[in-house]
Structure formats: structure tokens, C-alpha cells
Amino acid sequence: MKTSKVISAKSNRVTNDNFLKTLRKLIATSRNSISTLKNELQKLLEQDISQAQEVMIMWMYKKYEDKEWKKASSAERHLSVLGHTWLSLTLDVQLETLNEAEITQLYEDMLDDKKSDDQKIYASLSSIITFMSMHLGTPVPDSFEGAHVGCVRTAVINESHFQHLLSDIDKTFSKASEHERLCIKMALILMRRLGLRPHELDLLVSDVDIEGLGEVIIRRNLKSPSSCRVLTLEPFFVMDEYKHLCSFINMRKHQARGSKHQSLFTLDPRFGQAIDFQKLAHRDSLLLSDYLGEPTPFYQLRHSALSIIQLVLFGDDELIELFTPFSIEQANKIKTMMDIDDQQDRLYQLSSHAGHLNQRISLSTYCHFSDLLLYQQVRKLERKFQNSFWYRLLGVRPSTFEKFMRKSPAKICLQSYTPLEVETFVHDCAYRINRLTQKRQGVDIMKNVILTHIKETTPTLADVDTILRTHDEALNLSCVEKELKIKIVTEALGLNEMWGANIVFAAQVIKERPEYTSTKRKSRLYPNNGARLAPSKPSWAAEAEDVEVIEKKLTEIKVQDRQAVRQSADMLFQRMTHGHSEIIFSCPLELSKFFHGIRELIPKGRWFVVLNPNQNKESTDQVNIWTSQSSWPKDTEIVEDSFVSDERRYPHGRLNLHFQHSHASKMTFSVSEVGKHSSNALKYVLHLYAILLGAEKRFQKFE
């Protein structure tokens, strides 16, 4: 019976044509040297590609790097026999999570594929399977002819490397929002301390309880029944990490506003789209590989965490001090916590913590300090062993061993030695080969890693949204209770408590401005004249992406340009009606002023423009006036609709500006359908931005 991972992959059978065409084009270009091709492969890695495509590129790069392929075209034959089979059968498969049985099945499915009848498939497939084992730490198939080559990656990421990774997140993900970067940091800490799988980071806000020692429930995307587990939090965290985690969880619970189904780690706290840690794994892997000087997959964070816990459970105080970030007191707390009920078998507890089916998997694949623990126990033996035993165990020539032992105080070489007597020789060899890394290395930079929500004192637009929705949910409470709730949420967001009151005040001022009210005395910004203050949030996923893009552009504008944006927002608020998508203009000068403030915020090709010409003038002349006198976007055309008769108010016709959904620019539809394809994202962001500017002004005044 086939595993679910492989069945899911095989049923889709996509061929990734564009990806393969790109690779073949690079290989077939005669002018491409090996160095040029390697550079192009590096560029491909930076694109949004699947994990299977990433492995294939890195495998090819390694072949060129090691000079196994001496010409750019050397990869052509391998792509021909392996490309389609590999990419179609590994579609959406989380390769690093495959166990021995699953990867064996995947390997045999590839050999059985009808398109894989070429004998060279064996060599190509063996090569990429071996590379994947080295790169991702995956096991090798049972039936794999090159199984003796495969091995479990044993690199352990020490505390210095991990703190370096955290400090590099802001630079590496500079284009991400501050909220997203904070989520990435907290997720990395959870993975590092608890040994979670990358896909287990897909947690809900309700999965984490920070009462007492804290608990996290792993119950989604389970690899096996044993993967479902409850892990205690606090004992595994160092420095102020647990305090930061509690602040983060508290903030996310307020942002989720009681929802039990919102993801814990999101791209934006308002829309609930979870971060895809499989896509982030590549960039984190590059950072870790750079620190360690060898290929180090993201999954190695899990291996390292479980290896450290292994050392805590079985190691003596000396090893714990040397190789873990824990104090002896904290290590004893972890051991006491894991020695629960009648289950005193610590290896069983470690396996249960890891979510493994049995202890053998934990010990053989994930625990990389076993040699140190064996050494720790062997050195306590008083029994003497023959010199031939030591030669074979240490892998040294008899003459080398005997020469060193003659330097002992006895000045003679005996026929047998205890482990303690040989230890001096072992230490001498170890010193010559490598110096052991002390655990305290990197503690200084731990204090410099910023894990708090906000570096500056200014809230984000997402914070403004959260505070206003908290206000709206508390409308039935008394004034004192409402103010207290807003204060609690504001502080949970990491802000000065004054911000909450200032944001609510600024929103009320904007809502009550007469110019933002229609002639029928209805609000242009809200669906009714009630007490709610939060702007209507976009509902489509595409609109959420627009919100992210526009907000990022706003953070990049210069201080002196902020007022121009606010003026454009003012014009939009006066010319829109709630529930309608058009922004109405009566003369080109107004349109020029509007575009001046928001031109840099809007992606190209997103405007849909409808002109209602004045019935008393030639429509072509009116179109020319609008396009020539209003800094008209070059990629936008005017669609004409019915006439208007009010020449005093609309001398050049009435122009209706619609901000479209991203997909709408590729569609054809009538003027009557334009509202269905228009986005609320621009109005939503500018409304929040206007409130934030007003709150800032008030905050600075009273500060």
C-alpha cells in the first residue's frame, strides 16, 4: 500500500515544463561557461520554487562545483532521463520528513515509472538520492544500491550559530513586515528549543497555553499518530526567551480577537494567512550553511534540539555545561519534568517528546551526541584493555600509540591500559584535529537579539486596526471597562498605553468631519452612522496582498512626502461613497493632485477609468483634456459611458476612477461589471494611515 505523501504526489503528475525549459535553455546555450551556469543556477534558487526543484538545482550545482560535470551540457542527459519523473513524483512532498519506508517507495516508484525505461535513470537517481541524503539528512532507500554511501547528517548547530541566525533575520527578510519577521523569530525559537518539525510550526493561536510552565499542542499536519503530543514550554527556554514568547502569544490572542482558528504565525495579523515555513527553509538553510561551513538544512535545527535534550537526559554535568545552553539547575528541572508517572525510561520520554514511533528512530537518526555519552561512560571503567583493542578503536598505527604512551611518567609501554590511562592520548589527538566549542560562545550576542514586538514607539497600521476593532467589540461595555480593555490590548501590542486612546480619538475626529459626509448626511467611510470606528476590512485574499504591498510602500516614503499622501487620502474620502468603488473627479487638476500623493503606492495597470462625457461637447476632446492635463498613467485607457448634463459641475465630463483587483487587468468585462472587480484595499489602507497620522500628532503633543 502506498503512503499518502507519494499517492498525493503521483495523482497530480504535473511536469513543471517551464522549470525544465529554463534549465535546458541554460545548459544548451553554447556561450555559457561553467562559472556562468553556476551563477544562473544561484539566481534560480532565489525564485519561488518547490523543494524538489531546489534539490535538483543544488544537486546540479554540486556536480559542477566538484567538477564531476566538466561541461555545461553534461547535465542534459540527466535532465532528459530524470527531470519529468523526479519533479512529477515529488510534487508538494515534504522531502525532509520522509522516513525510510516512504523514501524507499518513492525511489521504487521512480524506477517503475513508464517514462523511466532508460538505464541511465539508475545512475542519475542514485546520485540525486545520495545528494538529498547529505543535504536534507533524509534516510536512503532499503533497495538503494548506493545505500552504503548514505549517512545521517550529524552537524549540530551550537548556540552561537543559532543566535547569529536570529540576528540575521531582519536583514535576510528585510522586505517582510515587522510582524512577519517577529513571527519567524519566535517560530525558530520554538523549533530550536523543542525540536519541532518545520510543518509542525503551522500552529493555531489556541494551540499554545502560557499559563504556569506553558504547553503547546502538536495536533495538525501529523506525520504519524505518535506526532500528536503536548509539550511543556518554559523549562526549555533560555535567557528572556520565554518572557518574549508569552508577550507574543498574548499579543496574537488579542489580534485574533477570540478566534480559535487563526494561525499563530501569520504574514499579517489581520488576514490570518499562515507563513509557509517550507518556503523559508531554503533561505534559513543558506544562512546556517554559511555559519557552519558545510551544507546544513533547516531541518537540522530539530536534530540539534533533540541532541541537546539527549545530552541533558543522559550526560553528566561537565557535558551539559560544555555543549548545551542550559545551566545545571535548568537541566535538572528538565530531567525532573520528563521523569513523569511510571515512565522512568528517559529514552522513551525523549522519543515521545520528538513524536517518534519508537526509540530506535530517535537514537539512530536524531541523537548526535551518542559518541560523547559513550565516551563519558567508558572513561569510568577500571578494566584494562589490550593495546590491539585501542589501536582498532582509535584508528591509529601501533607505533604512534606506543610512542606516545612511552611519554607517560612510567616511561614504558604496557600491554594493556584502562580508558582513563588512554584519555591523555585521546585528548592530544582531539586537540590536534579540532578544538571543542565552549557553550558560552555567543552568549554576548544573545543579549543583543531583538525579540520584542516593536523597536520604535510608533504602532503599525495592523496595530491601529486591532485597537479600533477592540473598541468596536467593547461598545456595549461601560466607558471605564472599554478604556481598560483598550489599554490592555495596547500594552499587549508592545505600545505605550496612550496610543490606544489617541488612535480612538483620531478615528472619531475623521469619522465626524463634515466633508466626509454625503449630502444625505451619510458617512462616506462607514456603512452606517453607528459608533463603530474600524474601517471595513478587505475580504478577498488578493485584496490582502494589495494591502501588504501598499503598506510596505507607505513605510518607504520620505517624511516630507507624508502630507501629500494625506491630501490624496482626503480627496479620496470626499469623492467616494461607502459601498461604491468609484472615486469621482470633475476636473483634471484635482486628478493630478490625487495622483501626486499616491502614484508611488499603486502597482502599474491597476486603474479602470470610466468617463461620462458632457453631452454638450465633443467626447474625444474631453478625453484629450483629461489625459493631457492630469499626469495621466501611461498604462491606463479611458472607457466612455453615458453622458452627463451638468455643464457647471462637470465641464469636461465626470471621471470615475476604480482601483481594480490584481486579476482584473487581464480580464474583459463591461462597465456595468466594474464594481465586482474593484478593490477596497487602497481606501482601507489610506483610512488607517490617516488615523495613524492623527494619533501621532496628538501623541507628540501630549508627550
C-alpha angles and dihedrals in degrees: 000000000000123000119250093244093058095040090053091050097046096047092062096047097181114171102213089226097174092051093049092044090054092051093046091049091053092048095045096050102106095205093058112106122200091261092049091049091050090052091051091049089052090054091051090055090060092059126088099273135152123260091250090054090047092053091049093051093046090047090054091045090052091051091053092042092054090044092237085129107048098182132049089238093056091095094055097085092046092050090049095056100031110025103084094036095050097045097043096048094045096047109141091349114142094226098190092057095056115117125211095272094048096048090046089055092047090051093050092046089056092050090048094048110120092230092054100073093120111106091223088071087082094058095042095045093046089052096051093042090053091048091049090051090055095041102041100021092240120158120251123247119269090234094045112127090209094050092124088064095056121090139167112261107245102187110134117205107225126212094262092056092047094050088048088054092053093048091051095052095087092053097040094048097034092139092057122090120262089249092054092049091051090050091051091051094049091046091051090051091052091049093046097047101037101029096237122175113248093248090050088068086077089100130157122230087246092056092074124068116186097187113121111336090351129234137219122203117215104202108130130084091008117193092200137349089267090060090073105091146135116238127195113232118194102061092058097053125091134207110352095330096113092049090052091047091052091050090049094049091047090051093049092050090055091046091050088051095214097318111144094195103056116113117251096222110046139166089230127010093223102055102037098224106157122231112251103228092186088066092047092049094081095057093045090048090055090053093048091046089053092052095047097038093232137072105289117178122215088245088069088080087070092047091049094049093051091045090054092049088049089056092048092052099044108018129093123242094269094058092044091053093046104044110022132064090230131100118232089253092053092045090053089051090054092048092049091049093051094047091079132159113330093328101102092151101111094192088056090049091050091050091048091049090052093049094240127153092231143001093253092070092050095047099042100041112020109030107081099170095068092109091055091049091049090049090049091055097040093054089060092061117103095197118113121231128203117259090244087063091054093047091056095040095050096037095229134131116264091238092054092051095045093046091055095045091054086065088067119109090261089059090214136095113238126205094241139020140194118240090252091055091051093046093088090059091048091051091049091053092045092051091052093049103039143342117239115243114239116230093232092064107114098019090120094060090048087073091053098052108106112222099156119110099248133025093190127046095241119100122231123240088256088058090051089052092049093050093048093049089049087054092050093050090052097053092111092054126088118268092255094049091046093051091048092051092049090048092052093050093045092053091045087058089057095252135130107266090239090069093070095057092042093052092049090047093049091049091052091050092053093045093052098047107122094221090061090060125087125235087262088058093249122139115257091204104045134047092240142359094266128126098267117120107181113103117243105272121227111253104198122086089229090055090052088056090050090051090054093049095047093046091051090051089051091056089055099053119104121254092246090056096053093087091055089055090049090052091052089050089051090053091048092050091052095047102044131075120210110259093025126093102206125100105207124216129181102189137027093240091063091050091051091053090049094050091046092066102039104028094104093048099059125075116234122271096023102116124094110192127197121187122200099199122216105257092222096061138055108273093215091058091050092052090051091051092053095046096044101042104040110057087255118205106253094221095055129090129196120240114203122222137166122335130257123216103199100102094174094056099033107028091161096031130267117290119207116199119199125188104217133212112258092252094049095076089068094050135081118222140149126262090253090061098048093099091061091058098043124107130227092202098100095049091046094051095044090049091054090044093053090050091049092051090050092048091048091053091051093044092053091047095055097034 
